[in-house]
Amino acid sequence: MRKITVIGGGSWGTALAIALTRSRAEHRVSLWVLEQEICDSLRARRMNDVFLPGFEVPPQVEVTTNLAEALDRTDIVLGVMPSGHAKSMYSKMLPHLGPETLFVSATKGLDHENLKRITEIIREVCAPKFAARVGALSGPSFAREVARGDPTAVAIASTDADFARIIQEEFSGPTFRLYANQDVVGVELGGAVKNVIAIAAGVCDGLGFGHNTIAALITRGLVEMTRLACALGGQKETLAGLAGMGDLVLTCTGGLSRNRTVGVELGKGRKLDEIVGSMRMIAEGVATTAATMRLAQRHKVEMPITEQMHAVLYEGRPPRDAIRELMERRLKHE
């Protein structure tokens, strides 16, 4: 019986902990949460009242704020922390882990400082002690729907085929299906950059534009995601799959998307600080927009939607002007 430790008690971490109790494999599940109030709520009422209200966390999920306790004799670490905290969290975990540990990153973002993918951060942090076995979990998956048991399919990406097989067997269940993928770069970048495009989709909705606009934005957004992923060594086919097109469509059109919600409110005229300040959960796309813009510049990749969203988020460009800029660009072949 393997022990799986979920690091992060937000909506996604809580939903994954619930999903793991339904998997085909028998294992122990430990959920580490930062906030004592959430830990108390989960222990007393088996409910994450802050981030995932209305969904019972099964009693077999052990909940703690003690990192050493959560990681004691764990076999698999499932990281679901915000990307901005990933490096510090894995550094704190390192003393409690060894070369036999399997790392799965379900964080959909990039390191804000050095622009690295989260699996790269894990390898880098662990390198002085051991060579980490890592993979990335990503795909179209709203936390509430996973927790509810809606049929969901995601990708587990790793260059280690045996690693991917183990995670597939441990995580898959009657309502949660994993597909193996060797393209870690494509899967991670798809999961991160789609949040940038989702903000743009929200802006269009907030401005009152219709389905034509959103369809065009999703299609051209996929082009941008694919360009960047391929420039960094990813595969075009990956971006047409679950971690690319699948997650992009979900995040750009679904009402549960935090990143789309940020865009909607920007389109309605609200200021970014006010929007972000009113949200308890993090919209990864805000910071990812800046990181993606820097990556695009570094690798000389044309990403006009990302460029306009960066201007809206960080330079004060009015959302309507950003959309006009996109429409008035030089005409070109598709």
C-alpha positions in Angstrom: 0.0 0.0 0.0 1.6 3.3 -1.2 1.2 6.6 0.7 0.4 9.6 -1.4 0.9 13.1 0.1 -0.9 16.0 -1.4 0.8 19.3 -0.7 -1.7 22.2 -0.9 -5.1 22.5 0.6 -6.7 24.8 -2.0 -9.6 23.7 -4.1 -7.5 21.6 -6.5 -5.5 19.9 -3.8 -8.6 19.0 -1.9 -10.4 17.7 -5.0 -7.4 15.5 -5.9 -7.3 14.1 -2.4 -11.0 13.2 -2.8 -10.3 11.7 -6.2 -7.5 9.6 -4.9 -9.8 7.9 -2.4 -11.8 6.6 -5.4 -8.8 5.3 -7.4 -8.5 1.6 -8.3 -5.4 1.2 -6.2 -5.4 0.9 -2.4 -3.3 3.5 -0.7 -3.1 6.0 2.2 -3.7 9.7 1.4 -2.3 12.6 3.4 -3.3 16.2 2.8 -1.0 18.9 4.0 -2.6 22.4 4.3 -1.0 25.7 5.3 -3.9 27.3 7.1 -4.8 26.0 10.6 -8.5 27.0 10.0 -8.7 24.8 7.0 -7.1 21.9 8.9 -9.6 22.3 11.8 -12.5 22.5 9.4 -11.4 19.3 7.6 -10.8 17.4 10.8 -14.0 18.5 12.5 -16.5 18.5 9.6 -14.5 16.8 6.8 -15.1 19.9 4.7 -12.8 22.6 3.2 -15.2 25.4 3.9 -12.8 28.0 2.5 -11.8 26.6 -0.9 -14.1 23.7 -1.7 -17.3 24.1 0.3 -20.0 21.5 -0.1 -17.8 18.4 -0.7 -17.0 15.9 2.0 -13.4 14.8 2.3 -13.5 11.0 3.1 -12.3 10.1 6.6 -9.3 8.1 5.2 -7.7 11.3 4.1 -5.3 12.3 6.9 -5.1 16.1 7.3 -2.2 18.0 8.9 -0.3 21.3 8.9 2.8 19.5 10.0 5.0 18.9 6.9 7.2 16.2 8.5 4.1 14.3 9.6 2.6 14.6 6.1 5.7 13.3 4.4 6.6 10.6 6.9 7.2 7.4 4.9 5.4 8.8 1.8 5.9 7.2 -1.6 4.4 9.9 -3.9 4.4 13.6 -3.4 1.6 15.4 -5.3 2.4 19.1 -5.4 -0.6 21.4 -5.8 0.9 24.6 -4.4 0.8 27.9 -6.2 3.7 28.3 -8.7 5.1 31.3 -6.8 5.6 29.1 -3.7 6.8 25.9 -5.4 10.6 26.4 -5.0 10.4 27.3 -1.3 7.9 24.4 -0.6 10.0 21.8 -2.3 13.1 23.1 -0.4 11.2 22.7 2.9 10.2 19.2 1.9 13.6 18.0 0.8 14.9 16.9 4.3 12.0 14.5 4.6 12.4 12.8 1.2 14.7 10.4 -0.5 15.6 9.0 -4.0 12.7 6.5 -3.8 10.1 9.4 -3.7 8.0 10.0 -6.8 7.1 13.6 -7.5 4.0 14.6 -9.4 3.5 18.3 -10.1 -0.1 19.4 -10.5 0.8 23.1 -10.4 -0.3 25.0 -13.5 2.2 27.8 -13.7 5.9 28.8 -14.1 8.6 29.8 -11.6 8.2 33.6 -11.5 11.9 34.4 -11.1 13.8 32.1 -13.5 10.9 31.1 -15.8 11.5 27.4 -15.2 8.8 24.8 -15.3 7.8 23.3 -12.0 9.3 19.8 -12.8 12.6 21.6 -13.5 12.4 23.3 -10.1 11.8 20.0 -8.4 14.9 18.5 -10.1 17.0 21.5 -9.3 16.0 21.5 -5.6 16.6 17.8 -5.2 19.8 17.6 -7.2 22.2 18.1 -4.2 20.7 15.1 -2.5 19.4 12.8 -5.2 18.1 12.7 -8.8 14.3 13.2 -8.6 11.8 11.1 -10.5 9.2 13.6 -11.7 6.1 14.0 -13.8 3.5 16.7 -14.5 -0.3 16.2 -14.2 -2.4 18.5 -16.3 -5.6 18.6 -18.4 -9.2 20.0 -18.4 -10.1 19.6 -14.7 -12.2 22.0 -12.6 -11.7 21.1 -9.0 -15.4 21.1 -8.1 -16.3 18.7 -11.0 -13.4 16.3 -10.0 -14.6 16.4 -6.4 -18.2 15.7 -7.5 -17.1 12.7 -9.5 -17.7 14.0 -13.0 -15.8 11.8 -15.5 -12.5 13.6 -16.1 -9.4 12.8 -18.2 -6.0 14.3 -17.7 -2.4 13.7 -18.9 0.5 12.5 -16.8 3.7 13.5 -18.5 7.1 11.9 -17.8 10.1 10.8 -19.8 10.2 7.8 -17.4 7.7 5.2 -18.8 7.7 3.2 -15.6 7.0 6.3 -13.5 4.0 7.2 -15.7 2.7 3.6 -15.5 2.9 3.7 -11.7 1.1 7.1 -11.4 -1.6 5.9 -13.9 -2.3 2.9 -11.8 -2.3 4.8 -8.5 -4.4 7.8 -9.5 -6.9 6.4 -12.1 -10.3 5.5 -10.9 -13.9 5.1 -12.2 -14.3 8.9 -12.7 -10.6 10.0 -13.1 -8.6 8.7 -16.0 -4.9 9.4 -16.7 -3.3 9.2 -20.2 0.5 8.8 -20.3 2.6 11.4 -22.2 6.3 11.7 -22.6 6.3 15.4 -23.5 6.8 17.1 -20.1 7.6 20.4 -21.7 4.4 20.5 -23.8 2.1 19.4 -21.0 3.5 21.9 -18.4 3.6 24.8 -20.8 0.1 24.0 -22.0 -1.2 24.0 -18.5 0.5 27.3 -17.7 0.0 29.4 -20.8 -3.7 28.5 -21.3 -4.4 30.6 -18.2 -3.1 33.7 -20.0 -5.4 33.0 -22.9 -8.3 32.5 -20.5 -7.8 36.0 -19.1 -8.1 37.3 -22.7 -11.3 35.2 -23.2 -12.7 36.7 -20.0 -11.9 40.2 -21.2 -13.9 39.5 -24.4 -16.8 38.3 -22.4 -16.6 41.3 -20.1 -16.6 43.6 -23.1 -19.8 42.0 -24.3 -18.4 40.2 -27.3 -20.0 37.0 -28.5 -19.1 33.4 -29.6 -17.3 34.5 -32.8 -14.7 36.4 -30.7 -14.2 33.6 -28.2 -13.8 31.0 -30.9 -11.2 33.1 -32.7 -9.4 33.8 -29.5 -9.2 30.1 -28.5 -7.9 29.1 -31.9 -5.3 31.8 -32.1 -4.4 31.3 -28.5 -3.7 27.6 -29.2 -1.3 28.8 -31.9 0.6 30.9 -29.4 0.8 28.1 -26.9 2.1 25.7 -29.5 4.7 28.1 -30.8 6.2 28.6 -27.4 6.1 24.9 -26.4 7.8 23.9 -29.6 10.4 26.6 -29.2 11.3 25.1 -25.8 11.4 21.5 -27.1 7.7 20.4 -26.8 5.7 18.6 -29.4 2.9 20.1 -31.5 0.7 17.1 -31.0 0.7 17.6 -27.2 -0.9 21.0 -27.5 -3.7 19.4 -29.6 -4.5 17.1 -26.6 -5.8 17.2 -23.1 -3.1 19.5 -21.6 -3.4 21.9 -24.6 -6.6 22.3 -26.5 -8.7 20.4 -23.8 -7.6 22.6 -20.9 -7.7 25.7 -23.1 -11.3 25.3 -24.1 -12.4 24.5 -20.5 -10.6 27.5 -19.0 -11.7 29.9 -21.7 -15.4 29.0 -21.5 -16.1 27.6 -18.1 -17.7 29.8 -15.4 -15.5 28.1 -12.7 -12.3 29.4 -14.2 -10.6 31.9 -11.9 -8.4 33.3 -14.8 -11.4 33.8 -17.0 -13.2 35.6 -14.1 -10.2 38.0 -13.8 -10.6 38.8 -17.5 -14.3 39.3 -17.3 -13.9 41.8 -14.5 -11.2 43.6 -16.3 -13.4 43.9 -19.4 -16.1 45.4 -17.2 -13.7 48.1 -16.1 -12.5 46.9 -12.7 -8.9 47.4 -11.7 -6.6 44.4 -11.4 -5.6 45.1 -7.7 -9.3 45.3 -6.7 -10.1 42.0 -8.6 -7.2 40.1 -7.2 -7.7 41.5 -3.7 -11.3 40.2 -3.7 -10.3 36.6 -4.6 -9.3 34.1 -1.9 -7.8 31.7 -4.4 -4.9 32.6 -6.8 -5.5 33.2 -10.5 -2.2 31.8 -11.8 -2.6 33.5 -15.2 -1.8 36.9 -13.8 1.8 36.1 -12.8 2.1 33.6 -15.7 1.4 36.4 -18.2 4.6 38.2 -17.1 6.6 35.0 -17.1 5.3 33.9 -20.5 6.0 37.3 -22.0 9.6 37.1 -20.8 9.9 33.5 -22.2 8.5 34.6 -25.5 11.0 37.5 -25.7 13.9 35.2 -24.7 13.1 32.7 -27.4 11.9 35.2 -30.0 8.4 33.7 -30.2 5.5 35.8 -31.5 2.7 35.8 -29.0 0.4 38.8 -29.7 -2.5 37.8 -27.4 0.0 37.4 -24.5 1.6 40.7 -25.4 -1.8 42.5 -25.2 -2.8 40.8 -21.9 0.6 41.8 -20.5 -0.2 45.4 -21.5 -3.6 45.3 -19.9 -2.4 43.7 -16.7 0.9 45.5 -16.2 0.9 48.7 -18.3 -2.7 49.9 -17.8 -3.8 49.5 -21.4 -7.6 49.6 -21.7 -9.0 46.1 -22.6 -11.0 47.4 -25.5 -7.8 49.0 -27.0 -6.0 45.7 -26.5 -8.6 43.8 -28.6 -8.5 46.5 -31.2 -4.7 46.2 -31.5 -5.1 42.5 -32.1 -7.7 43.0 -34.9 -5.6 45.8 -36.6 -2.4 43.8 -36.8 -0.8 43.3 -40.2 -2.8 40.8 -42.3 -1.1 37.4 -42.7 -1.6 33.8 -43.6 -3.1 31.4 -41.1 
